[in-house]
């Protein structure tokens, strides 16, 4: 059977034309979604005029969310504080340049990166930072400093308040045109939050003290308006700072003694040079250091009068998962520590989360010391 070459060429040309039309229509359809508008966490209306191709971020929690939505390859620069997590949480960002710390940025460098060797900045780049309204390191201040570099859209998203976590992810999904991926995470988050709520709803509310910093007798805690303060409330526990408006109240040890907390939680992060999440399980040098943190608290003046100390309820928490999209993991650990009888499995939640961002669960590591009982 002979094939007419003219007909074959015509059919091929028709197929190519249809493919080109289909591609153009898809592109037009994608572009028709713009402009998009959101209101960021500083209350600013933000307009995204075209698909985002480049991202600069000084908010590690937002970076984690960006990676969750599959857009980590669009991050072109971050702050030093984000780089500190690159060895274990953001390995794809190891070679991405740093533009300073979250509260002290090199705006000229940001402008140069945004230009990318061109005379003008293409309007496909965004800067994401913490909102912190009225603060010198908040998004409004960053936007003002970057105003001379036209076409850099500045957006304030936080990802550290439990009550705003799903809203922040939804807004990011709109910004990055990843609404479906954002909804998948939100559904998973809500499922795990519901599990926690059901597990702790009939439990007693122990008095809980979360220590932010300590230097001699000068202490600061996590008040009810802080992210951790909201987490304490979410797991059916009573914050000893309830009634105060300061997110990080400065107090002394005598004040803590007077409040008689049933649970004491000390904030601690993974070392910046760590190659894995959390700490090596006992027996290990890292576990010995964690034990020394617990013993320092237990050895404070008149500590034996504090219920948490008397009952061995002093814990060190890895703070890396107490904010950001993995906060639901921290919330599950917090609920399990405060309510050991609750039917919760924090490790399985963490395994699920790490799988979502393409990381393996680090075997032989702990994230709370002493590790909570599992039932």
C-alpha positions as a LaTeX table, in Angstrom:
\begin{tabular}{lrrr}
\hline
Residue & $x$ (\AA) & $y$ (\AA) & $z$ (\AA) \\
\hline
Unk1 & 0.00 & 0.00 & 0.00 \\
Unk2 & 1.46 & 3.36 & $-1.08$ \\
Unk3 & 1.01 & 6.38 & 1.14 \\
Unk4 & 0.39 & 9.72 & $-0.53$ \\
Unk5 & 3.26 & 11.90 & 0.68 \\
Unk6 & 1.26 & 15.06 & 0.13 \\
Unk7 & $-1.55$ & 13.78 & 2.35 \\
Unk8 & 0.94 & 12.67 & 4.99 \\
Unk9 & 2.60 & 16.09 & 5.05 \\
Unk10 & $-0.77$ & 17.81 & 5.20 \\
Unk11 & $-1.89$ & 15.64 & 8.11 \\
Unk12 & 1.38 & 16.31 & 9.96 \\
Unk13 & 1.06 & 20.04 & 9.37 \\
Unk14 & $-2.52$ & 19.94 & 10.64 \\
Unk15 & $-1.45$ & 18.11 & 13.82 \\
Unk16 & 1.31 & 20.63 & 14.48 \\
Unk17 & $-1.10$ & 23.51 & 13.95 \\
Unk18 & $-3.63$ & 22.00 & 16.34 \\
Unk19 & $-0.87$ & 21.45 & 18.93 \\
Unk20 & 0.26 & 25.06 & 18.62 \\
Unk21 & $-3.32$ & 26.30 & 18.96 \\
Unk22 & $-3.88$ & 24.06 & 22.00 \\
Unk23 & $-0.69$ & 25.32 & 23.65 \\
Unk24 & $-1.61$ & 28.93 & 22.94 \\
Unk25 & $-5.11$ & 28.42 & 24.34 \\
Unk26 & $-3.67$ & 26.81 & 27.50 \\
Unk27 & $-1.26$ & 29.72 & 27.89 \\
Unk28 & $-4.05$ & 32.24 & 27.32 \\
Unk29 & $-6.21$ & 30.38 & 29.85 \\
Unk30 & $-3.42$ & 30.48 & 32.45 \\
Unk31 & $-2.79$ & 34.16 & 31.81 \\
Unk32 & $-6.52$ & 34.85 & 32.05 \\
Unk33 & $-6.36$ & 33.92 & 35.74 \\
Unk34 & $-4.48$ & 37.16 & 36.33 \\
Unk35 & $-4.45$ & 39.61 & 37.94 \\
Unk36 & $-4.99$ & 37.85 & 41.29 \\
Unk37 & $-5.58$ & 39.60 & 44.59 \\
Unk38 & $-5.06$ & 38.62 & 48.21 \\
Unk39 & $-4.86$ & 40.48 & 51.53 \\
Unk40 & $-1.61$ & 39.62 & 53.30 \\
Unk41 & $-1.14$ & 39.25 & 57.06 \\
Unk42 & $-0.27$ & 42.92 & 57.43 \\
Unk43 & $-3.68$ & 43.82 & 56.00 \\
Unk44 & $-2.23$ & 45.00 & 52.65 \\
Unk45 & $-4.07$ & 44.23 & 49.41 \\
Unk46 & $-1.61$ & 42.53 & 47.08 \\
Unk47 & $-2.06$ & 42.16 & 43.34 \\
Unk48 & $-0.22$ & 39.48 & 41.38 \\
Unk49 & $-0.24$ & 40.55 & 37.73 \\
Unk50 & 1.39 & 37.50 & 36.12 \\
Unk51 & 2.63 & 33.99 & 37.01 \\
Unk52 & 5.38 & 34.07 & 39.64 \\
Unk53 & 8.68 & 32.73 & 38.32 \\
Unk54 & 11.11 & 33.89 & 41.02 \\
Unk55 & 10.84 & 34.11 & 44.80 \\
Unk56 & 13.04 & 35.76 & 47.44 \\
Unk57 & 12.14 & 34.88 & 51.04 \\
Unk58 & 13.41 & 35.72 & 54.50 \\
Unk59 & 10.71 & 33.65 & 56.19 \\
Unk60 & 11.75 & 30.03 & 56.63 \\
Unk61 & 8.20 & 28.94 & 57.43 \\
Unk62 & 6.99 & 30.41 & 54.14 \\
Unk63 & 9.88 & 28.69 & 52.33 \\
Unk64 & 8.69 & 25.39 & 53.78 \\
Unk65 & 5.20 & 26.11 & 52.49 \\
Unk66 & 6.51 & 27.02 & 49.05 \\
Unk67 & 8.35 & 23.69 & 48.89 \\
Unk68 & 5.19 & 21.93 & 50.08 \\
Unk69 & 3.38 & 23.36 & 47.05 \\
Unk70 & 6.11 & 22.12 & 44.71 \\
Unk71 & 7.59 & 25.53 & 43.88 \\
Unk72 & 10.93 & 25.30 & 45.70 \\
Unk73 & 12.85 & 25.54 & 42.42 \\
Unk74 & 11.57 & 29.11 & 41.99 \\
Unk75 & 13.35 & 30.34 & 45.12 \\
Unk76 & 16.32 & 32.43 & 43.98 \\
Unk77 & 17.49 & 33.92 & 47.33 \\
Unk78 & 16.82 & 33.55 & 51.06 \\
Unk79 & 17.99 & 34.96 & 54.39 \\
Unk80 & 20.76 & 33.46 & 56.54 \\
Unk81 & 18.18 & 32.15 & 59.00 \\
Unk82 & 16.63 & 30.12 & 56.19 \\
Unk83 & 20.03 & 28.89 & 55.03 \\
Unk84 & 20.65 & 27.47 & 58.51 \\
Unk85 & 17.97 & 24.85 & 57.83 \\
Unk86 & 19.26 & 24.00 & 54.36 \\
Unk87 & 21.49 & 21.19 & 55.61 \\
Unk88 & 18.53 & 19.12 & 56.76 \\
Unk89 & 15.19 & 20.71 & 55.75 \\
Unk90 & 15.97 & 22.64 & 52.57 \\
Unk91 & 18.81 & 20.77 & 50.82 \\
Unk92 & 17.76 & 22.28 & 47.47 \\
Unk93 & 18.64 & 25.75 & 48.80 \\
Unk94 & 22.27 & 25.07 & 49.71 \\
Unk95 & 23.57 & 26.95 & 46.65 \\
Unk96 & 20.96 & 29.72 & 46.72 \\
Unk97 & 22.50 & 33.09 & 47.76 \\
Unk98 & 21.82 & 34.71 & 51.12 \\
Unk99 & 20.59 & 38.31 & 51.31 \\
Unk100 & 21.09 & 38.84 & 55.06 \\
Unk101 & 19.09 & 37.92 & 58.15 \\
Unk102 & 15.33 & 38.22 & 58.55 \\
Unk103 & 15.71 & 41.53 & 60.39 \\
Unk104 & 18.68 & 42.97 & 58.49 \\
Unk105 & 18.54 & 42.52 & 54.73 \\
Unk106 & 20.84 & 43.66 & 51.94 \\
Unk107 & 18.30 & 45.46 & 49.77 \\
Unk108 & 20.85 & 46.38 & 47.09 \\
Unk109 & 21.68 & 42.70 & 46.71 \\
Unk110 & 17.99 & 41.83 & 46.48 \\
Unk111 & 17.61 & 44.44 & 43.75 \\
Unk112 & 20.61 & 43.07 & 41.84 \\
Unk113 & 19.24 & 39.51 & 42.04 \\
Unk114 & 15.84 & 40.73 & 40.89 \\
Unk115 & 17.37 & 42.46 & 37.86 \\
Unk116 & 19.29 & 39.33 & 36.94 \\
Unk117 & 21.75 & 41.24 & 34.75 \\
Unk118 & 19.06 & 43.27 & 33.00 \\
Unk119 & 18.47 & 47.00 & 33.17 \\
Unk120 & 14.99 & 46.59 & 34.59 \\
Unk121 & 13.27 & 44.09 & 36.85 \\
Unk122 & 10.81 & 41.72 & 35.21 \\
Unk123 & 7.54 & 41.74 & 37.21 \\
Unk124 & 7.61 & 37.99 & 37.79 \\
Unk125 & 9.37 & 38.16 & 41.18 \\
Unk126 & 7.98 & 38.33 & 44.71 \\
Unk127 & 9.51 & 38.90 & 48.14 \\
Unk128 & 7.88 & 37.02 & 51.04 \\
Unk129 & 8.59 & 38.00 & 54.64 \\
Unk130 & 6.96 & 37.94 & 58.07 \\
Unk131 & 4.17 & 40.49 & 58.45 \\
Unk132 & 5.11 & 41.96 & 61.89 \\
Unk133 & 2.97 & 45.11 & 61.45 \\
Unk134 & 4.71 & 48.24 & 62.70 \\
Unk135 & 8.06 & 46.50 & 63.24 \\
Unk136 & 11.31 & 47.63 & 61.61 \\
Unk137 & 11.74 & 44.10 & 60.24 \\
Unk138 & 8.11 & 43.67 & 59.11 \\
Unk139 & 6.88 & 43.46 & 55.55 \\
Unk140 & 5.82 & 47.12 & 55.42 \\
Unk141 & 9.37 & 48.23 & 56.24 \\
Unk142 & 10.82 & 45.82 & 53.67 \\
Unk143 & 8.36 & 47.03 & 51.04 \\
Unk144 & 9.36 & 50.63 & 51.69 \\
Unk145 & 13.06 & 49.79 & 51.38 \\
Unk146 & 12.48 & 47.87 & 48.14 \\
Unk147 & 10.18 & 50.49 & 46.59 \\
Unk148 & 13.01 & 52.07 & 44.51 \\
Unk149 & 13.41 & 48.69 & 42.79 \\
Unk150 & 10.23 & 48.64 & 40.76 \\
Unk151 & 8.29 & 45.44 & 40.10 \\
Unk152 & 9.25 & 43.55 & 43.31 \\
Unk153 & 5.96 & 42.59 & 44.96 \\
Unk154 & 6.34 & 42.30 & 48.76 \\
Unk155 & 4.00 & 39.96 & 50.62 \\
Unk156 & 3.66 & 39.35 & 54.38 \\
Unk157 & 2.77 & 35.77 & 55.32 \\
Unk158 & 3.71 & 34.23 & 58.67 \\
Unk159 & 2.82 & 30.52 & 59.01 \\
Unk160 & 3.28 & 30.47 & 62.80 \\
Unk161 & $-0.21$ & 31.07 & 64.22 \\
Unk162 & $-2.27$ & 27.85 & 64.28 \\
Unk163 & $-5.50$ & 29.78 & 63.73 \\
Unk164 & $-4.09$ & 31.29 & 60.50 \\
Unk165 & $-2.14$ & 28.31 & 59.15 \\
Unk166 & $-4.69$ & 27.12 & 56.61 \\
Unk167 & $-5.54$ & 30.69 & 55.55 \\
Unk168 & $-1.86$ & 31.42 & 54.92 \\
Unk169 & $-1.52$ & 28.27 & 52.83 \\
Unk170 & $-4.65$ & 29.15 & 50.87 \\
Unk171 & $-3.26$ & 32.63 & 50.10 \\
Unk172 & 0.07 & 31.17 & 49.03 \\
Unk173 & $-1.77$ & 28.76 & 46.75 \\
Unk174 & $-3.42$ & 31.72 & 45.04 \\
Unk175 & $-0.13$ & 33.62 & 44.73 \\
Unk176 & 1.67 & 30.66 & 43.16 \\
Unk177 & $-1.31$ & 29.38 & 41.15 \\
Unk178 & $-1.23$ & 26.19 & 43.23 \\
Unk179 & $-4.73$ & 26.22 & 44.70 \\
Unk180 & $-5.26$ & 22.47 & 44.32 \\
Unk181 & $-2.00$ & 21.61 & 46.07 \\
Unk182 & $-2.80$ & 24.07 & 48.85 \\
Unk183 & $-6.22$ & 22.48 & 49.32 \\
Unk184 & $-4.64$ & 19.02 & 49.57 \\
Unk185 & $-2.41$ & 20.22 & 52.42 \\
Unk186 & $-5.29$ & 22.05 & 54.13 \\
Unk187 & $-7.43$ & 18.91 & 54.09 \\
Unk188 & $-4.58$ & 16.88 & 55.61 \\
Unk189 & $-3.91$ & 19.59 & 58.24 \\
Unk190 & $-7.58$ & 19.77 & 59.22 \\
Unk191 & $-7.74$ & 15.98 & 59.52 \\
Unk192 & $-4.79$ & 15.91 & 61.94 \\
Unk193 & $-6.11$ & 18.92 & 63.88 \\
Unk194 & $-9.45$ & 17.12 & 64.27 \\
Unk195 & $-7.64$ & 14.02 & 65.57 \\
Unk196 & $-5.95$ & 16.15 & 68.24 \\
Unk197 & $-9.18$ & 17.89 & 69.23 \\
Unk198 & $-10.98$ & 14.55 & 69.64 \\
Unk199 & $-8.09$ & 13.03 & 71.60 \\
Unk200 & $-7.87$ & 15.81 & 74.22 \\
Unk201 & $-11.49$ & 17.02 & 74.49 \\
Unk202 & $-12.26$ & 15.17 & 77.75 \\
Unk203 & $-8.88$ & 15.69 & 79.44 \\
Unk204 & $-8.02$ & 17.92 & 82.39 \\
Unk205 & $-6.24$ & 21.24 & 81.68 \\
Unk206 & $-2.81$ & 21.21 & 83.32 \\
Unk207 & $-1.05$ & 24.50 & 84.08 \\
Unk208 & 1.63 & 24.86 & 81.41 \\
Unk209 & 4.72 & 27.07 & 81.23 \\
Unk210 & 6.59 & 27.41 & 77.92 \\
Unk211 & 10.00 & 29.03 & 78.39 \\
Unk212 & 11.29 & 31.14 & 75.51 \\
Unk213 & 14.64 & 32.32 & 76.90 \\
Unk214 & 16.55 & 32.13 & 80.19 \\
Unk215 & 19.55 & 34.10 & 81.39 \\
Unk216 & 20.14 & 33.72 & 85.07 \\
Unk217 & 16.96 & 34.82 & 86.81 \\
Unk218 & 15.78 & 36.77 & 83.76 \\
Unk219 & 13.26 & 34.66 & 81.90 \\
Unk220 & 10.77 & 35.14 & 79.10 \\
Unk221 & 7.84 & 32.91 & 78.33 \\
Unk222 & 5.32 & 32.30 & 75.57 \\
Unk223 & 2.19 & 34.34 & 76.24 \\
Unk224 & $-1.33$ & 33.47 & 75.04 \\
Unk225 & $-1.04$ & 35.68 & 71.95 \\
Unk226 & 2.13 & 33.98 & 70.71 \\
Unk227 & 2.07 & 31.05 & 68.30 \\
Unk228 & 3.05 & 28.62 & 71.07 \\
Unk229 & 0.46 & 30.21 & 73.34 \\
Unk230 & $-2.22$ & 29.39 & 70.80 \\
Unk231 & $-0.89$ & 25.85 & 70.54 \\
Unk232 & $-1.13$ & 25.35 & 74.31 \\
Unk233 & $-4.77$ & 26.41 & 74.18 \\
Unk234 & $-5.43$ & 24.15 & 71.18 \\
Unk235 & $-4.33$ & 21.02 & 73.09 \\
Unk236 & $-6.61$ & 21.76 & 76.06 \\
Unk237 & $-4.01$ & 23.10 & 78.48 \\
Unk238 & $-3.92$ & 26.27 & 80.59 \\
Unk239 & $-1.18$ & 28.80 & 79.87 \\
Unk240 & 0.18 & 30.26 & 83.12 \\
Unk241 & 0.35 & 33.63 & 81.32 \\
Unk242 & $-3.35$ & 33.63 & 80.44 \\
Unk243 & $-4.74$ & 37.12 & 80.90 \\
Unk244 & $-1.52$ & 38.83 & 79.78 \\
Unk245 & $-1.35$ & 40.62 & 76.43 \\
Unk246 & 2.41 & 40.39 & 75.92 \\
Unk247 & 3.32 & 37.62 & 73.48 \\
Unk248 & 6.67 & 37.06 & 75.24 \\
Unk249 & 6.30 & 38.23 & 78.86 \\
Unk250 & 9.50 & 38.86 & 80.78 \\
Unk251 & 9.37 & 37.33 & 84.23 \\
Unk252 & 11.60 & 35.76 & 86.90 \\
Unk253 & 11.72 & 32.30 & 88.42 \\
Unk254 & 9.84 & 33.45 & 91.52 \\
Unk255 & 6.87 & 34.25 & 89.29 \\
Unk256 & 6.97 & 30.72 & 87.84 \\
Unk257 & 7.09 & 29.22 & 91.33 \\
Unk258 & 4.01 & 31.21 & 92.30 \\
Unk259 & 2.09 & 29.86 & 89.29 \\
Unk260 & 2.94 & 26.22 & 90.11 \\
Unk261 & 2.92 & 24.84 & 86.55 \\
Unk262 & 2.18 & 21.14 & 86.05 \\
Unk263 & 4.17 & 21.05 & 82.79 \\
Unk264 & 7.34 & 22.96 & 81.83 \\
Unk265 & 8.45 & 23.07 & 78.20 \\
Unk266 & 11.79 & 24.52 & 77.16 \\
Unk267 & 12.32 & 25.76 & 73.60 \\
Unk268 & 15.37 & 24.41 & 71.73 \\
Unk269 & 16.22 & 24.19 & 68.03 \\
Unk270 & 18.31 & 21.78 & 66.04 \\
Unk271 & 21.89 & 23.04 & 65.74 \\
Unk272 & 22.46 & 25.09 & 62.57 \\
Unk273 & 25.18 & 22.68 & 61.42 \\
Unk274 & 23.11 & 19.56 & 62.07 \\
Unk275 & 22.88 & 17.04 & 59.25 \\
Unk276 & 19.58 & 15.56 & 60.42 \\
Unk277 & 16.38 & 16.63 & 62.11 \\
Unk278 & 16.11 & 16.61 & 65.89 \\
Unk279 & 18.66 & 15.00 & 68.17 \\
Unk280 & 20.31 & 11.60 & 68.40 \\
Unk281 & 18.33 & 9.32 & 70.70 \\
Unk282 & 19.82 & 8.25 & 74.06 \\
Unk283 & 22.40 & 7.14 & 74.86 \\
Unk284 & 24.18 & 9.91 & 72.98 \\
Unk285 & 26.17 & 13.10 & 73.53 \\
Unk286 & 23.19 & 15.13 & 72.32 \\
Unk287 & 20.89 & 13.42 & 74.82 \\
Unk288 & 23.35 & 14.25 & 77.61 \\
Unk289 & 23.18 & 17.94 & 76.65 \\
Unk290 & 19.38 & 17.79 & 76.65 \\
Unk291 & 19.43 & 16.18 & 80.08 \\
Unk292 & 21.60 & 19.05 & 81.32 \\
Unk293 & 18.93 & 21.51 & 80.14 \\
Unk294 & 16.28 & 19.60 & 82.09 \\
Unk295 & 18.51 & 19.41 & 85.18 \\
Unk296 & 19.23 & 23.16 & 85.06 \\
Unk297 & 15.51 & 23.85 & 85.37 \\
Unk298 & 15.02 & 21.22 & 88.05 \\
Unk299 & 17.96 & 22.65 & 90.00 \\
Unk300 & 16.63 & 26.19 & 90.20 \\
Unk301 & 15.88 & 27.72 & 93.59 \\
Unk302 & 12.85 & 26.10 & 95.30 \\
Unk303 & 12.13 & 24.13 & 92.14 \\
Unk304 & 11.09 & 21.17 & 94.27 \\
Unk305 & 7.92 & 23.09 & 95.15 \\
Unk306 & 6.84 & 23.22 & 91.50 \\
Unk307 & 4.53 & 20.33 & 90.48 \\
Unk308 & 6.21 & 19.96 & 87.07 \\
Unk309 & 9.58 & 19.40 & 88.73 \\
Unk310 & 8.24 & 17.14 & 91.49 \\
Unk311 & 6.49 & 14.92 & 88.94 \\
Unk312 & 9.25 & 14.86 & 86.33 \\
Unk313 & 7.22 & 16.84 & 83.78 \\
Unk314 & 10.01 & 19.05 & 82.41 \\
Unk315 & 10.58 & 18.67 & 78.66 \\
Unk316 & 12.85 & 20.07 & 75.96 \\
Unk317 & 11.04 & 20.61 & 72.64 \\
Unk318 & 12.61 & 20.80 & 69.21 \\
Unk319 & 11.27 & 24.15 & 68.03 \\
Unk320 & 11.81 & 23.51 & 64.32 \\
Unk321 & 8.33 & 22.06 & 63.97 \\
Unk322 & 6.54 & 24.50 & 66.28 \\
Unk323 & 5.91 & 26.94 & 63.43 \\
Unk324 & 5.45 & 26.57 & 59.71 \\
Unk325 & 3.42 & 23.99 & 57.78 \\
Unk326 & 4.86 & 21.24 & 60.01 \\
Unk327 & 3.39 & 22.95 & 63.08 \\
Unk328 & 0.67 & 20.31 & 63.15 \\
Unk329 & 3.45 & 17.83 & 63.93 \\
Unk330 & 4.59 & 19.96 & 66.86 \\
Unk331 & 0.99 & 20.31 & 67.98 \\
Unk332 & 0.59 & 16.53 & 68.01 \\
Unk333 & 3.77 & 16.10 & 70.07 \\
Unk334 & 2.62 & 18.86 & 72.44 \\
Unk335 & $-0.76$ & 17.19 & 72.93 \\
Unk336 & 0.90 & 13.83 & 73.60 \\
Unk337 & 3.35 & 15.27 & 76.14 \\
Unk338 & 0.70 & 17.24 & 78.02 \\
Unk339 & $-1.87$ & 14.43 & 77.79 \\
Unk340 & 0.07 & 11.11 & 77.68 \\
Unk341 & $-3.20$ & 9.19 & 77.76 \\
Unk342 & $-4.35$ & 10.75 & 74.48 \\
Unk343 & $-4.56$ & 8.31 & 71.57 \\
Unk344 & $-2.13$ & 10.11 & 69.29 \\
Unk345 & 0.92 & 8.97 & 67.33 \\
Unk346 & 3.17 & 12.00 & 66.68 \\
Unk347 & 5.81 & 9.95 & 64.87 \\
Unk348 & 3.38 & 8.75 & 62.22 \\
Unk349 & 2.18 & 12.34 & 61.65 \\
Unk350 & 5.79 & 13.46 & 61.21 \\
Unk351 & 6.48 & 10.64 & 58.77 \\
Unk352 & 3.48 & 11.68 & 56.68 \\
Unk353 & 4.55 & 15.31 & 56.69 \\
Unk354 & 8.15 & 14.63 & 55.67 \\
Unk355 & 6.93 & 12.44 & 52.83 \\
Unk356 & 4.88 & 15.40 & 51.58 \\
Unk357 & 7.97 & 17.60 & 51.27 \\
Unk358 & 10.17 & 14.85 & 49.86 \\
Unk359 & 12.22 & 13.99 & 52.96 \\
Unk360 & 12.75 & 10.70 & 54.75 \\
Unk361 & 12.01 & 10.30 & 58.43 \\
Unk362 & 15.35 & 10.32 & 60.35 \\
Unk363 & 15.49 & 7.02 & 62.19 \\
Unk364 & 17.14 & 7.03 & 65.61 \\
Unk365 & 16.32 & 10.69 & 66.25 \\
Unk366 & 14.12 & 12.31 & 68.89 \\
Unk367 & 12.28 & 15.63 & 68.87 \\
Unk368 & 11.18 & 15.87 & 72.49 \\
Unk369 & 13.26 & 15.04 & 75.53 \\
Unk370 & 12.39 & 12.97 & 77.48 \\
Unk371 & 10.50 & 11.26 & 74.66 \\
Unk372 & 6.73 & 11.00 & 75.31 \\
Unk373 & 5.20 & 7.66 & 76.12 \\
Unk374 & 3.52 & 5.94 & 73.20 \\
Unk375 & 0.26 & 4.06 & 73.67 \\
\hline
\end{tabular}
